[in-house]
Amino acid sequence: MLNWIITFFLLAVVAAILGFGGLAGTFAEIAKFLAVVFIVLFVASLIYNLVSGRNIRPPG
């Protein structure tokens, strides 16, 4: 999901440089929305792991 946020942010910057203001705003809004979704899912994941008492171990 972070890859999508970075992609839309970069598209917004390129569109702004090229003078496409409306398109740049749209890409920026999409990036903001995805960032909020990412943060909400991340916090929910942390809370779930704290409540369930499970330890996440990396494979290996």
Secondary structure, 3 states (H helix, E strand, C coil): CHHHHHHHHHHHHHHHHHCCHHHHHHHHHHHHHHHHHHHHHHHHHHHHHHHHCCCCCCCC
